[in-house]
Amino acid sequence: MQRSEIAKAHAWALPGLRGLGKGEKAFCSWDEDVITMAVEASRDCMRGQDVNALARLCLASTSAPFADVQNATLVASALGAPRNVATSDQTASTRAGLSALSHACESGASQLLVAGEKRRTKLGSAQEMLFGDGAAALLLGSGDDLLAIYLGSESLSVPFVDHFRESNSDYEYAWEERWIRDEGVGKLVPEAVNALLRRLGKTAADVAHFGLAGGGPRADGFAAKKIGIADAAVLPDLRNNVGDTGAAHSLLLLTEALERAQPGDLIIIAAFAQGCEVIAFEMAAKGSDTGRRGLAGNLARRHQETAYMKMLSFSGEIEVEWGMRSETDQKTALTQQYRVADQTFEFVGGKCRDCDTIQFPRLPNCVNCGAFDTQSPAPLADEKAKVLTVTADWLMFSQSPPLYMGLSQFDNGARMLMEIVDVGPEGIDVGTPLEMTFRIKELDKMRGYRRYFWKARPIVSAAGE
């Protein structure tokens, strides 16, 4: 979303927002949230890796959709992780992502760490201009093929409250920017970073890449100057093209550093919130081509948007009158959801052992030869497909009209009627390559529940953006 469009919409009452109107911010579609973004980031991170080898998975966020369902468990299920994977949620601070990374590195355990954020903001607030939605994932382990080596971390916990949100509140409240910069960022961040550098036997001059999450715009350069870190070492803070992604921002900055760094480079990432968390890595080797999109690849594929009202509708800040077609009860039968969990969360179909036909959903009988009880698991989430038929439906209810439905012909032979999302204004044609994405299928607003499933989306190359 272009920030200039947000500022333009509020110019009648809040002309001062024009000063924050440069660049763009990332925002979720109506069927995306912290869980779906975490799955997306994790799948990219795990590309080429054995998900069955995962021992632990941690999700860090201050805006995860469930307060009393472990969000990390749903992420693990969508990834097809083994049932005995240890899952945990870390929350209650925007430094939760870096804190979780620090704890994981200190434990030495092999695990997947993912952080995501989709925070609500008041219309016309500075947060609406500055915040962005996003997620990042890191795979931690040991061995000879590491991308970066963990050197150490430092944690500073003080009751410096620069912003807060009560458990029953939708929006956060922020304090005065200059006080945060001078008394918080300018004193607490240098204290934590310098303590870590001393323990590592390093100096500020040794830092090749420095990133700071939290503290407001330009806080990273301000802190770097206080520490003595060179301006050239300060990473682009991603605020201009993504926005402040809260608990995920420190991991996004680390991802950015890993994509830029050369072997031997010292990377320092800090997160400012009720103190400061700092972590240090040494770049071990340049990453090989694993097919991961990473931060740069996903930014190159972004969809440009200027419709401010669409963003408000997607985020739930305004309610559109969708008509009687939207007046349906979306109650989820939790018994049935559990019974077919491998099909709905992991997207596992069935392959007939007699005729090799692949089908979804998995049924007792083969749809081709009629054989009974011959279905072996056939994962579809990573299978590529093409559009066989497609319809743009303006009559069926969709929170992002029109509703694109079509037959997806999978390369492995499966064929399935699916919803197709993230279609650009140019539409979609028969033969368009598709990939699968984990999304919200239905929102049960009456009971406060959401049901997830897999949808298809066009494969967009970076060169085509």
C-alpha positions in Angstrom: 0.0 0.0 0.0 1.4 3.4 -1.0 1.6 5.5 2.2 0.7 8.6 0.1 -2.8 7.2 -0.5 -3.3 6.8 3.3 -2.1 10.4 3.9 -4.4 11.6 1.1 -7.4 10.0 2.6 -6.8 11.8 5.9 -5.7 15.1 4.5 -9.0 16.8 5.3 -8.5 16.3 9.1 -4.8 15.3 9.6 -2.7 17.1 7.0 0.4 16.5 9.1 0.4 12.8 8.0 1.9 13.9 4.7 5.2 13.9 6.5 4.9 10.1 6.9 3.6 9.6 3.4 6.7 8.3 1.6 7.2 4.7 0.6 4.9 1.8 1.1 3.8 -0.7 3.7 3.0 -4.4 3.6 -0.6 -5.5 4.5 -2.4 -8.7 4.7 -5.2 -9.8 2.4 -8.5 -10.7 4.2 -7.5 -14.4 4.3 -4.0 -13.9 5.8 -3.0 -13.6 9.4 0.0 -14.4 11.6 -0.5 -18.1 11.1 -0.7 -18.1 7.4 2.3 -15.7 7.0 4.3 -17.9 9.4 3.5 -21.0 7.3 4.5 -19.1 4.2 7.8 -18.0 5.7 8.5 -21.4 7.1 7.8 -23.2 3.9 10.3 -21.0 2.1 12.9 -21.4 4.9 12.4 -25.2 4.9 12.8 -25.6 1.1 15.1 -28.5 0.5 15.0 -29.5 4.2 13.4 -32.6 5.8 10.4 -31.4 7.8 10.3 -34.8 9.6 13.7 -33.9 11.2 12.1 -30.9 13.1 12.3 -31.3 16.8 11.0 -27.9 17.9 9.0 -25.0 16.5 8.5 -21.6 18.1 6.2 -18.8 16.9 6.8 -15.3 18.2 4.1 -12.6 17.8 2.1 -10.0 19.7 -0.9 -10.3 17.3 -1.4 -14.1 16.8 -5.1 -14.8 16.2 -5.7 -17.2 19.1 -5.3 -16.5 22.8 -6.2 -20.0 23.9 -5.1 -22.2 21.0 -1.4 -22.7 20.5 -0.8 -20.9 17.3 2.6 -22.7 16.7 0.8 -26.1 16.7 -1.3 -25.0 13.7 1.8 -23.8 11.9 3.5 -27.1 12.6 0.5 -29.0 11.3 0.3 -27.0 8.1 4.0 -27.7 7.5 3.5 -31.5 7.9 5.8 -31.6 10.9 5.8 -34.8 13.0 3.3 -35.1 15.8 6.0 -35.2 18.4 7.5 -31.8 17.5 7.7 -29.5 20.5 5.8 -26.3 19.8 5.6 -23.0 21.8 4.3 -19.5 21.4 6.3 -16.5 22.6 4.5 -13.1 22.9 3.9 -10.0 25.0 6.7 -7.9 23.6 7.9 -6.7 20.2 11.3 -8.1 21.1 9.8 -11.6 21.4 11.2 -12.7 18.1 14.8 -11.9 19.0 14.4 -13.1 22.6 13.1 -16.5 21.2 16.1 -16.6 18.8 18.5 -15.9 21.7 17.0 -18.6 23.9 17.0 -21.1 21.0 20.7 -20.5 20.1 21.7 -20.8 23.8 19.9 -24.1 24.1 21.7 -25.5 21.1 18.6 -27.4 20.0 17.7 -27.9 16.4 14.5 -26.0 15.7 12.5 -23.7 13.4 11.9 -20.2 14.7 9.3 -18.1 13.1 7.9 -14.6 14.0 4.9 -12.9 12.4 2.9 -9.8 13.0 -0.4 -8.3 11.9 -1.2 -5.5 14.3 -4.3 -3.4 14.2 -3.9 0.4 14.0 -6.3 3.4 14.6 -7.2 5.2 11.4 -5.2 8.3 11.0 -2.6 7.3 13.5 1.1 7.4 13.1 1.0 3.6 13.6 -1.3 3.2 10.6 1.4 4.9 8.5 4.4 3.1 10.0 3.3 -0.5 10.8 3.5 -3.3 8.3 2.5 -6.9 8.3 5.1 -9.7 7.8 6.8 -12.8 9.0 10.3 -14.3 8.9 11.6 -17.8 9.7 15.0 -19.2 10.6 16.2 -22.8 10.8 18.6 -23.4 13.6 20.9 -26.4 14.0 24.5 -27.5 14.0 26.9 -29.0 11.5 29.3 -28.0 8.7 26.8 -26.4 6.3 25.8 -23.5 8.5 25.1 -20.1 6.9 26.0 -18.2 10.0 27.5 -19.1 13.4 26.0 -17.9 16.6 28.5 -15.9 18.7 26.5 -14.8 21.7 23.7 -12.5 23.0 22.9 -9.9 25.6 19.6 -9.2 27.3 18.8 -5.9 29.1 15.4 -5.8 30.8 14.2 -2.5 32.3 10.7 -1.0 32.8 11.1 1.5 30.0 7.6 1.5 28.5 7.6 3.4 25.2 4.4 1.8 24.0 1.8 -0.7 25.3 -1.4 -2.5 24.6 -3.6 -4.1 27.2 -4.8 -7.7 26.7 -8.4 -6.5 25.9 -7.4 -3.6 23.7 -7.3 -3.6 19.9 -4.8 -0.7 19.5 -1.5 0.2 21.2 -0.7 3.5 22.9 2.7 5.2 22.2 4.6 7.8 24.2 6.6 10.8 23.1 9.1 10.1 20.3 11.9 12.3 21.5 11.9 10.9 25.0 12.0 7.3 23.5 14.9 8.3 21.4 17.0 10.1 24.0 16.3 8.2 27.1 15.6 4.8 25.6 17.3 4.1 22.3 20.2 6.5 23.0 21.1 4.9 26.4 19.7 1.3 26.6 20.7 0.1 23.1 24.3 1.2 23.4 24.5 -0.3 26.9 23.4 -3.7 25.7 25.4 -3.7 22.4 28.6 -2.6 24.1 28.3 -5.2 26.8 28.0 -7.9 24.1 30.9 -6.6 22.1 33.1 -6.5 25.2 32.2 -10.1 26.0 33.0 -11.2 22.4 36.3 -9.2 22.4 35.1 -7.1 19.5 34.8 -3.4 18.9 32.2 -1.3 17.1 34.6 -1.0 14.2 34.3 -4.8 13.7 30.6 -4.7 13.0 29.9 -5.2 9.3 26.1 -5.2 9.6 23.9 -3.6 12.2 20.1 -3.6 12.5 17.8 -2.3 15.2 14.1 -3.2 15.5 11.9 -0.9 17.5 12.5 2.7 18.7 10.9 4.5 15.8 12.1 5.8 12.5 15.8 6.5 12.2 16.5 4.9 15.6 19.0 2.5 14.1 21.3 5.3 12.8 20.9 7.2 16.1 21.9 4.2 18.1 24.8 3.2 15.8 26.3 6.7 16.1 26.1 6.4 19.9 27.9 3.0 19.8 30.4 4.0 17.2 29.2 1.7 14.4 29.9 3.1 10.9 27.0 4.5 8.9 27.8 2.1 6.1 27.2 -0.9 8.4 23.6 0.1 9.3 21.2 -2.1 7.4 18.3 -0.5 5.5 15.6 -0.7 8.1 12.8 -2.0 5.8 10.4 0.7 7.1 10.2 2.4 3.7 9.0 -0.7 1.8 7.6 -3.1 4.4 6.9 -1.1 7.6 7.6 -1.9 11.3 6.7 -5.5 11.6 6.9 -5.7 15.4 8.2 -9.0 16.8 9.1 -10.2 13.3 11.2 -7.1 12.4 14.4 -8.2 14.1 14.3 -11.5 12.2 13.6 -9.7 8.9 16.7 -7.5 9.6 18.7 -10.6 10.3 17.5 -12.2 7.1 18.5 -9.1 5.2 21.9 -9.2 6.8 22.4 -12.9 5.8 21.5 -12.1 2.2 24.0 -9.2 2.1 26.9 -10.5 4.2 30.2 -12.1 3.1 32.0 -14.9 5.0 33.6 -13.6 8.2 31.3 -10.6 8.5 30.1 -9.7 12.0 26.3 -9.2 12.2 24.7 -7.5 15.2 20.9 -7.3 15.5 19.1 -5.6 18.3 15.5 -5.3 19.4 14.4 -2.4 21.6 11.4 -2.9 23.9 11.3 -2.8 27.7 15.1 -2.9 27.5 17.1 -4.4 24.7 17.9 -7.8 23.2 21.1 -8.1 21.2 22.5 -11.1 19.2 25.7 -11.6 17.3 26.4 -13.9 14.3 29.5 -14.4 12.1 28.7 -15.2 8.5 30.1 -18.6 7.7 29.4 -19.1 4.0 27.4 -17.6 1.2 24.2 -19.6 0.8 23.8 -22.0 -2.1 20.9 -21.7 -4.5 18.1 -23.7 -2.7 15.3 -22.1 -4.5 14.3 -20.0 -1.5 12.8 -16.6 -2.3 14.0 -15.0 0.9 13.4 -11.4 1.7 14.7 -9.9 -1.5 12.7 -12.4 -3.6 9.4 -11.8 -1.9 9.9 -8.0 -2.0 10.4 -8.3 -5.8 7.1 -10.2 -6.1 5.0 -7.8 -4.1 1.6 -6.6 -5.4 1.4 -2.8 -5.7 -1.9 -1.4 -4.2 -3.3 2.1 -4.0 -6.9 1.3 -2.9 -6.9 2.4 0.8 -10.5 1.3 1.4 -9.5 -2.2 0.3 -6.8 -2.3 3.0 -9.3 -1.2 5.6 -11.8 -3.8 4.5 -9.1 -6.6 4.6 -8.0 -5.6 8.1 -11.5 -5.4 9.4 -11.3 -1.7 10.3 -14.4 -1.0 8.2 -17.4 -3.4 7.5 -18.6 -3.5 4.0 -22.2 -4.4 3.2 -21.7 -7.5 1.1 -25.4 -8.3 0.9 -27.5 -11.4 1.7 -25.0 -13.8 0.1 -22.6 -13.1 3.0 -25.2 -14.0 5.6 -24.2 -17.6 6.2 -23.2 -19.3 9.4 -19.6 -20.4 9.2 -19.5 -22.7 12.2 -16.7 -25.2 12.1 -17.3 -28.8 13.2 -14.2 -29.3 15.3 -14.8 -33.1 15.3 -14.7 -33.2 11.5 -11.7 -30.8 11.4 -9.7 -33.1 13.6 -10.8 -36.3 11.7 -9.4 -34.9 8.4 -6.6 -32.8 9.8 -4.0 -34.2 7.5 -6.1 -33.3 4.5 -7.1 -29.8 5.6 -3.9 -28.7 7.3 -1.2 -30.6 5.5 -3.1 -30.9 2.1 -2.5 -34.6 1.8 -4.6 -36.4 -0.8 -4.7 -40.1 -1.7 -2.9 -42.2 -4.3 -4.4 -45.5 -5.4 -2.0 -48.4 -5.0 -3.7 -50.2 -7.9 -3.9 -47.6 -10.6 -1.7 -44.7 -9.3 -4.6 -42.2 -9.5 -4.2 -39.2 -7.2 -7.3 -37.6 -5.7 -8.4 -35.1 -3.2 -10.2 -35.5 -0.9 -9.0 -38.9 0.1 -11.9 -41.3 0.0 -12.4 -45.0 0.8 -12.8 -45.8 -2.9 -10.6 -44.8 -5.9 -12.4 -42.4 -8.2 -10.8 -44.0 -11.2 -10.8 -47.8 -10.7 -13.2 -48.1 -7.8 -10.8 -50.1 -5.7 -11.6 -50.0 -2.0 -9.1 -49.1 0.8 -6.1 -48.6 -1.6 -5.3 -45.0 -0.8 -1.8 -44.1 0.2 -0.9 -40.5 1.4 -0.1 -38.1 -1.5 1.1 -34.7 -0.3 0.0 -31.8 -2.6 1.2 -28.7 -0.9 4.5 -28.6 -2.7 3.2 -29.8 -6.1 3.0 -27.4 -9.0 -0.2 -27.0 -11.0 -1.7 -25.2 -13.9 -5.1 -23.5 -14.5 -7.3 -25.9 -16.4 -10.5 -23.9 -16.2 -11.2 -20.6 -14.4 -14.3 -18.4 -13.6 -14.3 -14.9 -12.2 -17.5 -14.9 -10.2 -19.0 -11.5 -9.1 -22.2 -13.1 -7.7 -20.7 -15.5 -5.1 -19.6 -13.8 -1.8 -16.0 -12.9 -1.6 -14.2 -10.4 0.6 -11.9 -9.7 -2.4 -14.2 -9.8 -5.4 -14.4 -11.3 -7.9 -14.1 -14.9 -6.5 -11.8 -16.8 -8.8 -12.6 -20.6 -8.9 -11.1 -23.1 -11.3 -9.8 -26.6 -11.9 -6.2 -26.9 -11.0 -4.4 -29.6 -12.9 -1.4 -30.8 -10.8 1.8 -32.0 -12.5 1.5 -35.3 -10.6 -1.9 -36.0 -12.2 -4.3 -34.7 -9.5 -7.1 -32.4 -10.5 -9.1 -30.3 -8.0 -11.6 -27.4 -8.0 -9.9 -24.7 -6.0 -10.1 -21.0 -5.1 -7.4 -19.0 -6.8 -6.1 -15.9 -4.9 -3.7 -13.0 -5.4 -4.9 -12.6 -9.0 -3.8 -9.2 -10.4 -6.0 -6.7 -12.3 -5.0 -8.4 -15.5 -6.9 -11.5 -14.5 -5.7 -15.1 -15.1 -5.7 -17.4 -18.1 -5.9 -21.1 -18.7 -2.4 -22.6 -18.5 -1.2 -20.1 -15.9 1.3 -21.9 -13.5 0.0 -22.2 -9.9 1.5 -22.9 -6.5 -0.3 -23.7 -3.3 -0.7 -21.3 -0.4 -2.1 -21.8 3.2 -4.9 -19.3 3.9 -8.0 -18.6 5.9 -10.9 -20.4 4.3 -13.8 -19.1 6.5 -14.1 -16.6 9.3 -16.7 -17.5 12.0 -17.3 -14.1 13.4 -20.1 -15.3 15.6 -17.9 -17.6 17.6 -14.5 -16.0 17.0 -13.0 -18.9 15.1 -11.2 -19.2 11.7 -10.9 -22.2 9.5 -7.8 -22.7 7.3 -7.3 -24.5 4.0 -5.1 -24.4 0.9 -5.7 -22.2 -2.1 -4.0 -21.8 -5.4 -2.2 -18.6 -6.6 -0.4 -17.7 -9.8 3.4 -18.1 -9.7 4.8 -14.6 -10.3 8.5 -14.3 -11.1 10.5 -11.4 -9.8 11.4 -10.4 -13.3 7.7 -10.0 -14.1 7.0 -7.5 -11.4 
